[in-house]
Amino acid sequence: MTVTGHGAKSPEGTRGPEGPEGRPLIGISTYLEPGTRWRVWELEAALLPAAYPRLVQRAGGLAVMLPPDAPEHAAATVARLDGLVVAGGPDVDPARYGAERDPRTGPPAPERDAWELALIEAALAADVPLLGVCRGMQLLNVALGGTLVQHLDGHARTEGVFGGHPVDPVPGTLYGGIVDGQDLVPTYHHQAVDRLGTGLVPSAHAADGTVEAVELPSAGWVLGVQWHPEMGEDVRVVRSLVTAASRRAV
């Protein structure tokens, strides 16, 4: 007897069933941190702030963590998912977009850069709904040939503390259809989109003109947001992702 798990292929080559209770399976990329400490242990750890899976769960999805892996495994990983979230985290290595490192840019995370860029490329190729959060939005832009502003002031005022500011959606965009006007969003970033990647369009702006959301109209559901929806109570963006993932899972 063969047991077919979610997203696996049956002997006939058809897609397996959805996750428990019909919830779509949403993968979330994770950190890889050295010297992480809990209880009596201090070890390297793949970790993720609990707010990410909780938000996916509140929005109706089944959350699964995707620790950094070899990039050649990204396509097979994405093939088993109904949706993908690329989480926030450290600054993208400027070498990835052909820039010299600014002194204010943080240390690189090469394993995450390589793995998450491969996940993004695989999701775009397979038309898997994709949400990039903060760093994830920036990586989406870089994956499509765009560049980043390596430092801007005013978007992360206190180290280790999330701030907030209003963003204005662009009418007629995917994000503009998810929200109903200006929204106050939780923020913590010091980098932003500079030159847009191929095919991307801005779908929200901050008051200072910073691009706060991007999307890919040529794809089914691809959105990047500069803010951190997991740190707020608003589930509309992730619920839209889960809805798109549910349609794909059927």
Backbone as CSV, one residue per row, in Angstrom:
resi,resn,N_x,N_y,N_z,CA_x,CA_y,CA_z,C_x,C_y,C_z
1,MET,0.852,-1.196,0.000,0.000,0.000,0.000,0.883,1.239,0.000
2,THR,0.588,2.197,-0.889,1.355,3.430,-0.982,0.577,4.562,-0.342
3,VAL,1.227,5.280,0.568,0.605,6.438,1.203,1.059,7.681,0.454
4,THR,0.130,8.498,0.009,0.446,9.702,-0.745,0.247,10.910,0.149
5,GLY,1.330,11.619,0.482,1.248,12.799,1.331,0.850,14.013,0.535
6,HIS,0.657,15.120,1.228,0.255,16.359,0.570,1.310,16.794,-0.430
7,GLY,0.858,17.097,-1.645,1.759,17.595,-2.663,2.560,16.508,-3.329
8,ALA,2.504,15.268,-2.831,3.238,14.192,-3.471,2.508,13.746,-4.719
9,LYS,3.175,12.956,-5.529,2.572,12.460,-6.748,2.074,11.036,-6.545
10,SER,0.869,10.757,-6.984,0.335,9.414,-6.921,0.964,8.585,-8.024
11,PRO,0.757,7.256,-8.026,1.318,6.435,-9.098,0.868,6.877,-10.480
12,GLU,-0.308,7.534,-10.568,-0.785,8.002,-11.872,-0.202,9.359,-12.239
13,GLY,0.591,9.953,-11.317,1.220,11.238,-11.597,0.352,12.425,-11.268
14,THR,-0.784,12.197,-10.590,-1.649,13.307,-10.231,-1.211,13.886,-8.901
15,ARG,-1.675,15.110,-8.637,-1.298,15.799,-7.414,-2.016,15.176,-6.235
16,GLY,-1.330,15.111,-5.104,-1.918,14.554,-3.897,-2.952,15.492,-3.300
17,PRO,-3.628,15.066,-2.223,-4.674,15.876,-1.602,-4.094,17.058,-0.864
18,GLU,-4.964,17.984,-0.467,-4.536,19.111,0.340,-4.163,18.649,1.735
19,GLY,-3.672,19.605,2.529,-3.299,19.301,3.893,-4.509,19.019,4.757
20,PRO,-4.293,18.754,6.059,-5.390,18.476,6.972,-6.482,19.534,6.895
21,GLU,-7.729,19.062,6.927,-8.899,19.931,6.912,-8.983,20.755,5.635
22,GLY,-8.326,20.306,4.568,-8.402,21.015,3.305,-7.607,22.290,3.239
23,ARG,-6.739,22.552,4.225,-5.964,23.793,4.212,-4.800,23.680,3.235
24,PRO,-4.550,24.715,2.413,-3.401,24.671,1.503,-2.090,24.735,2.265
25,LEU,-1.078,24.081,1.731,0.232,24.001,2.367,1.070,25.214,1.953
26,ILE,1.450,26.036,2.925,2.192,27.268,2.676,3.589,27.125,3.286
27,GLY,4.608,27.116,2.447,5.983,27.059,2.927,6.481,28.441,3.304
28,ILE,7.258,28.515,4.393,7.835,29.780,4.850,9.335,29.586,5.024
29,SER,10.140,30.400,4.363,11.593,30.285,4.500,12.022,30.693,5.911
30,THR,13.168,30.190,6.352,13.601,30.420,7.729,15.003,31.016,7.795
31,TYR,15.344,31.459,8.972,16.701,31.884,9.296,17.590,30.652,9.481
32,LEU,18.893,30.860,9.400,19.884,29.869,9.812,20.878,30.619,10.685
33,GLU,20.818,30.392,12.003,21.561,31.207,12.946,22.560,30.364,13.740
34,PRO,23.816,30.811,13.851,24.801,30.098,14.677,24.619,30.447,16.152
35,GLY,24.987,29.533,17.017,25.026,29.838,18.442,23.700,30.242,19.036
36,THR,22.598,29.666,18.565,21.293,29.974,19.129,21.122,29.214,20.447
37,ARG,20.592,29.895,21.436,20.538,29.290,22.769,19.103,29.093,23.239
38,TRP,18.790,27.898,23.749,17.527,27.635,24.422,17.764,26.556,25.481
39,ARG,17.200,26.813,26.658,17.414,25.938,27.812,18.909,25.684,28.009
40,VAL,19.334,24.412,27.983,20.754,24.124,28.230,21.561,24.061,26.938
41,TRP,20.936,24.327,25.803,21.591,24.124,24.517,22.028,25.428,23.888
42,GLU,23.153,25.377,23.197,23.604,26.466,22.331,24.133,25.823,21.061
43,LEU,23.318,25.894,19.984,23.605,25.187,18.740,23.182,26.049,17.551
44,GLU,23.707,25.702,16.389,23.187,26.301,15.167,21.729,25.889,15.020
45,ALA,20.892,26.829,14.572,19.463,26.535,14.509,18.829,27.156,13.274
46,ALA,17.909,26.411,12.673,17.006,26.959,11.666,15.777,27.430,12.422
47,LEU,15.469,28.707,12.336,14.386,29.239,13.172,13.578,30.288,12.424
48,LEU,12.434,30.588,12.998,11.500,31.518,12.388,10.665,32.129,13.499
49,PRO,10.483,33.454,13.534,9.566,34.023,14.507,8.179,33.379,14.398
50,ALA,7.607,33.019,15.530,6.343,32.280,15.529,5.208,33.065,14.883
51,ALA,5.358,34.390,14.791,4.295,35.196,14.199,4.024,34.816,12.743
52,TYR,5.039,34.335,12.027,4.830,33.954,10.626,3.882,32.762,10.498
53,PRO,4.193,31.597,11.096,3.247,30.492,10.957,1.891,30.791,11.566
54,ARG,1.862,31.548,12.652,0.571,31.879,13.253,-0.293,32.695,12.298
55,LEU,0.329,33.637,11.565,-0.437,34.431,10.606,-0.978,33.554,9.488
56,VAL,-0.156,32.648,8.970,-0.623,31.729,7.928,-1.782,30.891,8.450
57,GLN,-1.669,30.410,9.681,-2.732,29.601,10.269,-4.009,30.411,10.447
58,ARG,-3.887,31.639,10.926,-5.066,32.504,11.099,-5.735,32.795,9.769
59,ALA,-4.938,32.832,8.706,-5.478,33.110,7.379,-6.050,31.867,6.699
60,GLY,-5.957,30.699,7.361,-6.557,29.491,6.825,-5.597,28.528,6.155
61,GLY,-4.286,28.773,6.283,-3.306,27.892,5.652,-2.656,26.952,6.644
62,LEU,-1.972,25.960,6.110,-1.172,25.023,6.891,0.289,25.412,6.681
63,ALA,0.973,25.836,7.750,2.319,26.390,7.642,3.382,25.313,7.781
64,VAL,4.413,25.391,6.940,5.554,24.490,7.033,6.826,25.309,6.862
65,MET,7.830,25.057,7.698,9.085,25.801,7.656,10.033,25.205,6.623
66,LEU,10.741,26.084,5.899,11.678,25.677,4.853,13.072,26.190,5.186
67,PRO,13.853,25.446,5.964,15.211,25.892,6.291,16.093,25.903,5.050
68,PRO,17.179,26.689,5.052,18.070,26.721,3.894,18.533,25.328,3.491
69,ASP,18.540,25.098,2.190,18.913,23.809,1.605,19.713,24.117,0.349
70,ALA,20.172,23.072,-0.314,20.895,23.257,-1.568,19.942,23.836,-2.618
71,PRO,20.352,24.877,-3.334,19.460,25.503,-4.312,18.887,24.541,-5.342
72,GLU,19.623,23.474,-5.665,19.113,22.536,-6.674,17.890,21.763,-6.193
73,HIS,17.582,21.849,-4.897,16.393,21.174,-4.369,15.169,22.085,-4.335
74,ALA,15.314,23.323,-4.758,14.221,24.288,-4.624,13.010,23.903,-5.466
75,ALA,13.226,23.485,-6.698,12.094,23.180,-7.569,11.269,22.018,-7.021
76,ALA,11.946,20.973,-6.537,11.227,19.829,-5.969,10.487,20.236,-4.693
77,THR,11.073,21.145,-3.915,10.413,21.624,-2.702,9.157,22.405,-3.040
78,VAL,9.279,23.348,-3.950,8.144,24.187,-4.331,7.037,23.350,-4.962
79,ALA,7.400,22.280,-5.662,6.396,21.426,-6.301,5.452,20.791,-5.295
80,ARG,5.858,20.717,-4.032,5.018,20.101,-3.006,4.212,21.125,-2.224
81,LEU,4.354,22.399,-2.594,3.659,23.475,-1.897,2.487,24.003,-2.708
82,ASP,1.546,24.645,-1.996,0.463,25.372,-2.660,0.727,26.871,-2.659
83,GLY,1.609,27.327,-1.775,1.969,28.726,-1.701,3.295,28.877,-0.981
84,LEU,3.950,30.023,-1.162,5.276,30.253,-0.591,5.356,31.651,-0.005
85,VAL,5.921,31.747,1.215,6.244,33.026,1.838,7.754,33.080,2.029
86,VAL,8.394,34.110,1.492,9.814,34.343,1.747,9.882,35.396,2.837
87,ALA,10.397,34.976,4.003,10.318,35.780,5.221,11.349,36.904,5.230
88,GLY,11.174,37.823,6.176,12.127,38.891,6.387,13.410,38.369,7.000
89,GLY,14.381,39.265,7.154,15.657,38.831,7.716,16.783,39.765,7.337
90,PRO,18.010,39.233,7.242,19.187,40.074,7.006,19.208,40.695,5.617
91,ASP,20.081,41.695,5.472,20.218,42.382,4.191,20.696,41.423,3.106
92,VAL,20.191,41.632,1.895,20.644,40.866,0.732,22.069,41.297,0.388
93,ASP,22.912,40.341,0.054,24.298,40.652,-0.329,24.288,41.543,-1.567
94,PRO,24.877,42.754,-1.495,24.881,43.648,-2.663,25.515,43.031,-3.904
95,ALA,26.400,42.054,-3.719,26.989,41.385,-4.884,25.937,40.718,-5.735
96,ARG,24.801,40.373,-5.142,23.716,39.723,-5.880,23.091,40.647,-6.924
97,TYR,23.234,41.969,-6.708,22.698,42.896,-7.697,23.790,43.835,-8.229
98,GLY,25.043,43.399,-8.132,26.150,44.088,-8.775,26.539,45.398,-8.159
99,ALA,26.372,45.547,-6.827,26.692,46.803,-6.161,27.821,46.613,-5.151
100,GLU,28.536,47.691,-4.881,29.508,47.690,-3.803,28.776,47.767,-2.465
101,ARG,29.357,47.139,-1.455,28.716,47.128,-0.141,28.803,48.491,0.535
102,ASP,27.645,49.006,0.960,27.589,50.211,1.772,28.015,49.846,3.199
103,PRO,28.746,50.715,3.897,29.165,50.403,5.267,27.994,50.118,6.206
104,ARG,26.805,50.619,5.865,25.642,50.409,6.734,24.864,49.144,6.395
105,THR,25.291,48.424,5.361,24.653,47.151,5.014,25.149,46.058,5.956
106,GLY,24.229,45.227,6.415,24.566,44.190,7.375,25.373,43.062,6.754
107,PRO,25.881,42.157,7.583,26.676,41.032,7.091,25.847,40.123,6.191
108,PRO,26.488,39.479,5.231,25.743,38.649,4.283,25.247,37.356,4.927
109,ALA,24.220,36.785,4.312,23.693,35.468,4.699,23.663,34.621,3.437
110,PRO,24.826,34.121,2.992,24.910,33.480,1.677,24.005,32.264,1.513
111,GLU,23.835,31.468,2.584,22.975,30.287,2.456,21.527,30.692,2.199
112,ARG,21.074,31.706,2.927,19.702,32.170,2.714,19.539,32.813,1.349
113,ASP,20.491,33.657,0.952,20.386,34.295,-0.363,20.237,33.249,-1.465
114,ALA,21.110,32.270,-1.455,21.107,31.262,-2.521,19.825,30.445,-2.507
115,TRP,19.420,30.001,-1.318,18.240,29.147,-1.197,16.968,29.902,-1.551
116,GLU,16.805,31.105,-1.019,15.566,31.839,-1.246,15.454,32.368,-2.669
117,LEU,16.568,32.745,-3.272,16.507,33.105,-4.693,16.084,31.915,-5.531
118,ALA,16.580,30.730,-5.197,16.174,29.520,-5.928,14.696,29.215,-5.689
119,LEU,14.212,29.405,-4.456,12.789,29.204,-4.174,11.924,30.165,-4.984
120,ILE,12.331,31.424,-5.042,11.575,32.417,-5.812,11.521,32.030,-7.284
121,GLU,12.673,31.690,-7.838,12.713,31.309,-9.251,11.843,30.085,-9.508
122,ALA,11.862,29.112,-8.589,11.047,27.914,-8.765,9.564,28.238,-8.661
123,ALA,9.189,29.108,-7.722,7.785,29.486,-7.570,7.273,30.223,-8.808
124,LEU,8.090,31.118,-9.344,7.687,31.834,-10.559,7.541,30.877,-11.736
125,ALA,8.463,29.923,-11.848,8.405,28.966,-12.957,7.189,28.059,-12.860
126,ALA,6.798,27.713,-11.621,5.697,26.770,-11.417,4.366,27.464,-11.165
127,ASP,4.344,28.790,-11.206,3.120,29.567,-10.961,2.537,29.276,-9.588
128,VAL,3.409,29.141,-8.584,2.981,28.953,-7.206,2.801,30.330,-6.561
129,PRO,1.655,30.608,-5.936,1.465,31.913,-5.293,2.609,32.237,-4.336
130,LEU,3.108,33.468,-4.423,4.339,33.854,-3.739,4.159,35.198,-3.051
131,LEU,4.501,35.231,-1.755,4.520,36.478,-0.994,5.913,36.701,-0.444
132,GLY,6.512,37.846,-0.747,7.791,38.232,-0.167,7.567,39.276,0.910
133,VAL,8.131,39.037,2.096,7.975,39.962,3.224,9.311,40.650,3.492
134,CYS,9.342,41.969,3.371,10.522,42.794,3.645,11.727,42.299,2.831
135,ARG,12.664,41.591,3.452,13.771,41.001,2.702,13.241,40.171,1.530
136,GLY,12.129,39.463,1.743,11.558,38.646,0.680,11.132,39.461,-0.519
137,MET,10.579,40.652,-0.283,10.244,41.555,-1.380,11.508,42.017,-2.087
138,GLN,12.537,42.343,-1.314,13.786,42.804,-1.912,14.435,41.703,-2.746
139,LEU,14.391,40.459,-2.253,14.944,39.338,-3.016,14.155,39.096,-4.292
140,LEU,12.831,39.236,-4.229,12.018,39.103,-5.433,12.474,40.117,-6.476
141,ASN,12.709,41.347,-6.043,13.172,42.379,-6.970,14.533,42.018,-7.564
142,VAL,15.451,41.545,-6.711,16.781,41.163,-7.180,16.709,39.960,-8.119
143,ALA,15.850,38.984,-7.799,15.710,37.797,-8.644,15.301,38.163,-10.066
144,LEU,14.578,39.271,-10.208,14.099,39.696,-11.525,14.974,40.805,-12.121
145,GLY,16.193,40.956,-11.581,17.157,41.869,-12.170,17.146,43.277,-11.621
146,GLY,16.418,43.513,-10.522,16.362,44.842,-9.944,17.494,45.095,-8.966
147,THR,17.537,46.313,-8.448,18.566,46.712,-7.484,17.901,47.286,-6.236
148,LEU,18.721,47.513,-5.190,18.207,47.991,-3.919,18.907,49.271,-3.480
149,VAL,18.188,50.113,-2.758,18.769,51.206,-1.992,19.303,50.577,-0.714
150,GLN,20.596,50.729,-0.443,21.180,50.023,0.687,20.937,50.684,2.035
151,HIS,20.538,51.929,2.045,20.184,52.542,3.323,19.265,53.726,3.087
152,LEU,18.208,53.791,3.880,17.364,54.981,3.930,16.950,55.186,5.380
153,ASP,16.723,56.424,5.724,16.392,56.769,7.107,14.885,56.837,7.299
154,GLY,14.471,56.611,8.557,13.089,56.875,8.927,12.150,55.693,8.906
155,HIS,12.598,54.518,8.409,11.697,53.369,8.333,11.950,52.362,9.450
156,ALA,13.072,52.457,10.142,13.350,51.643,11.330,14.018,52.571,12.343
157,ARG,13.210,53.144,13.207,13.711,54.226,14.052,14.476,53.727,15.273
158,THR,14.065,52.594,15.848,14.703,52.068,17.048,15.114,50.633,16.801
159,GLU,16.384,50.332,17.056,16.875,48.989,16.798,16.101,47.964,17.619
160,GLY,15.635,46.914,16.925,14.923,45.841,17.597,13.478,46.141,17.932
161,VAL,12.946,47.269,17.459,11.564,47.654,17.760,10.842,47.956,16.442
162,PHE,9.718,47.299,16.210,8.938,47.563,15.010,8.242,48.904,15.134
163,GLY,8.281,49.652,14.052,7.561,50.907,13.981,6.322,50.738,13.116
164,GLY,5.863,51.837,12.560,4.703,51.781,11.691,4.532,53.068,10.930
165,HIS,3.994,52.981,9.739,3.655,54.176,8.977,2.595,53.814,7.948
166,PRO,1.895,54.783,7.414,0.859,54.494,6.429,1.450,54.191,5.056
167,VAL,0.764,53.336,4.307,1.097,53.094,2.907,-0.163,53.317,2.078
168,ASP,0.044,53.786,0.865,-1.071,54.054,-0.047,-1.029,53.068,-1.201
169,PRO,-2.085,52.272,-1.386,-2.104,51.317,-2.497,-2.245,52.019,-3.840
170,VAL,-1.737,51.369,-4.880,-1.908,51.864,-6.243,-3.198,51.263,-6.795
171,PRO,-4.162,52.077,-7.187,-5.427,51.553,-7.706,-5.209,50.646,-8.921
172,GLY,-5.997,49.594,-8.989,-5.939,48.687,-10.131,-4.917,47.584,-10.004
173,THR,-4.166,47.558,-8.901,-3.168,46.511,-8.692,-3.759,45.392,-7.834
174,LEU,-3.016,44.287,-7.740,-3.408,43.186,-6.862,-3.558,43.685,-5.427
175,TYR,-2.538,44.391,-4.914,-2.625,44.879,-3.550,-3.751,45.894,-3.396
176,GLY,-3.934,46.733,-4.401,-5.017,47.706,-4.353,-6.387,47.061,-4.269
177,GLY,-6.495,45.831,-4.767,-7.758,45.112,-4.672,-7.931,44.377,-3.356
178,ILE,-6.840,44.177,-2.609,-6.906,43.470,-1.333,-7.329,44.413,-0.212
179,VAL,-6.827,45.648,-0.244,-7.147,46.641,0.789,-8.108,47.676,0.219
180,ASP,-8.652,48.487,1.103,-9.655,49.462,0.653,-9.210,50.896,0.875
181,GLY,-7.913,51.128,0.815,-7.406,52.484,0.980,-6.136,52.499,1.813
182,GLN,-5.734,53.683,2.232,-4.507,53.828,3.002,-4.548,52.928,4.240
183,ASP,-3.388,52.330,4.567,-3.325,51.412,5.694,-2.081,51.704,6.519
184,LEU,-2.192,51.584,7.837,-1.045,51.709,8.734,-0.437,50.328,8.914
185,VAL,0.851,50.179,8.578,1.476,48.858,8.558,2.686,48.809,9.492
186,PRO,2.990,47.617,10.058,4.166,47.465,10.912,5.433,47.399,10.052
187,THR,6.446,48.178,10.393,7.644,48.260,9.563,8.921,48.091,10.388
188,TYR,9.931,47.542,9.712,11.285,47.505,10.281,12.240,47.186,9.128
189,HIS,12.750,48.210,8.502,13.689,48.011,7.393,14.489,49.281,7.167
190,HIS,15.670,49.114,6.589,16.482,50.279,6.241,16.930,50.212,4.787
191,GLN,16.423,49.229,4.048,16.696,49.124,2.626,15.376,49.095,1.868
192,ALA,15.451,49.319,0.564,14.229,49.386,-0.235,14.565,49.135,-1.700
193,VAL,13.527,49.006,-2.494,13.677,48.831,-3.932,14.224,50.106,-4.556
194,ASP,15.187,49.928,-5.451,15.700,51.051,-6.239,15.180,50.872,-7.668
195,ARG,15.938,50.201,-8.531,15.449,49.907,-9.879,14.586,48.658,-9.828
196,LEU,13.387,48.750,-10.381,12.473,47.616,-10.367,12.972,46.493,-11.270
197,GLY,12.758,45.255,-10.812,13.075,44.104,-11.618,12.132,43.984,-12.808
198,THR,12.526,43.183,-13.770,11.767,43.023,-15.007,10.340,42.545,-14.731
199,GLY,9.366,43.313,-15.216,7.968,42.930,-15.095,7.289,43.373,-13.821
200,LEU,8.062,43.773,-12.806,7.459,44.200,-11.552,6.875,45.609,-11.674
201,VAL,5.775,45.821,-10.952,5.189,47.162,-10.873,4.977,47.498,-9.398
202,PRO,5.109,48.776,-9.026,4.823,49.160,-7.644,3.326,49.119,-7.380
203,SER,2.946,48.636,-6.187,1.516,48.588,-5.866,1.195,49.283,-4.547
204,ALA,2.202,49.876,-3.890,1.958,50.719,-2.719,3.187,51.590,-2.496
205,HIS,2.962,52.760,-1.923,4.047,53.688,-1.621,3.889,54.241,-0.214
206,ALA,5.019,54.595,0.399,5.017,55.369,1.642,4.886,56.846,1.299
207,ALA,4.681,57.660,2.325,4.500,59.097,2.090,5.725,59.730,1.458
208,ASP,6.924,59.170,1.718,8.146,59.734,1.142,8.435,59.206,-0.258
209,GLY,7.522,58.414,-0.812,7.692,57.892,-2.155,8.337,56.527,-2.228
210,THR,8.817,55.998,-1.098,9.426,54.665,-1.096,8.424,53.624,-1.584
211,VAL,8.877,52.745,-2.472,8.031,51.649,-2.942,7.839,50.674,-1.788
212,GLU,6.606,50.473,-1.376,6.293,49.627,-0.223,5.697,48.275,-0.612
213,ALA,5.308,48.129,-1.866,4.824,46.827,-2.347,5.081,46.750,-3.840
214,VAL,5.386,45.546,-4.300,5.572,45.295,-5.729,4.810,44.030,-6.086
215,GLU,4.466,43.901,-7.342,3.787,42.698,-7.817,4.134,42.438,-9.266
216,LEU,3.813,41.230,-9.716,4.157,40.783,-11.061,2.874,40.481,-11.811
217,PRO,2.340,41.450,-12.555,1.041,41.256,-13.206,0.998,40.087,-14.179
218,SER,2.139,39.710,-14.743,2.155,38.611,-15.705,2.007,37.247,-15.047
219,ALA,2.120,37.196,-13.703,2.020,35.931,-12.970,0.645,35.826,-12.316
220,GLY,0.361,34.644,-11.786,-0.944,34.418,-11.183,-1.147,35.198,-9.894
221,TRP,-0.261,35.022,-8.909,-0.345,35.743,-7.629,1.062,35.882,-7.095
222,VAL,1.658,37.033,-7.315,3.019,37.320,-6.854,3.023,38.731,-6.283
223,LEU,3.337,38.829,-4.983,3.293,40.114,-4.301,4.447,40.196,-3.311
224,GLY,5.073,41.353,-3.234,6.071,41.616,-2.206,5.658,42.839,-1.416
225,VAL,5.762,42.767,-0.082,5.438,43.914,0.759,6.656,44.244,1.610
226,GLN,6.939,45.535,1.755,8.123,45.964,2.489,7.912,45.879,4.000
227,TRP,6.664,45.813,4.424,6.361,45.785,5.843,6.231,44.341,6.352
228,HIS,5.843,44.210,7.623,5.776,42.898,8.282,4.337,42.600,8.711
229,PRO,3.530,42.008,7.835,2.135,41.730,8.208,2.015,40.785,9.397
230,GLU,3.037,39.953,9.620,2.980,39.015,10.750,3.006,39.729,12.102
231,MET,3.430,40.995,12.119,3.511,41.733,13.369,2.260,42.559,13.651
232,GLY,1.253,42.404,12.834,0.001,43.124,13.038,-1.184,42.176,13.111
233,GLU,-2.369,42.735,13.127,-3.599,41.951,13.229,-4.291,41.765,11.884
234,ASP,-3.830,42.467,10.869,-4.480,42.442,9.555,-4.047,41.193,8.784
235,VAL,-4.994,40.324,8.456,-4.678,39.079,7.737,-5.015,39.173,6.250
236,ARG,-5.407,40.340,5.755,-5.941,40.409,4.395,-4.933,39.971,3.334
237,VAL,-3.682,40.391,3.446,-2.685,40.021,2.437,-2.455,38.518,2.438
238,VAL,-2.244,37.929,3.617,-1.959,36.498,3.680,-3.215,35.688,3.382
239,ARG,-4.387,36.188,3.738,-5.618,35.478,3.375,-5.783,35.438,1.861
240,SER,-5.399,36.513,1.180,-5.446,36.507,-0.281,-4.485,35.481,-0.868
241,LEU,-3.280,35.384,-0.275,-2.328,34.354,-0.686,-2.915,32.959,-0.481
242,VAL,-3.484,32.725,0.685,-4.057,31.411,0.997,-5.201,31.077,0.056
243,THR,-6.031,32.070,-0.270,-7.123,31.844,-1.218,-6.591,31.435,-2.583
244,ALA,-5.547,32.136,-3.054,-4.936,31.768,-4.340,-4.331,30.371,-4.265
245,ALA,-3.688,30.049,-3.139,-3.097,28.730,-2.960,-4.174,27.653,-2.925
246,SER,-5.329,27.955,-2.348,-6.435,26.994,-2.281,-6.935,26.645,-3.678
247,ARG,-7.011,27.649,-4.540,-7.467,27.392,-5.915,-6.488,26.486,-6.635
248,ARG,-5.196,26.698,-6.383,-4.179,25.870,-7.036,-4.220,24.438,-6.501
249,ALA,-4.566,24.286,-5.213,-4.525,22.971,-4.580,-5.654,22.053,-5.035
250,VAL,-6.732,22.636,-5.556,-7.882,21.823,-5.951,-7.551,20.947,-7.152
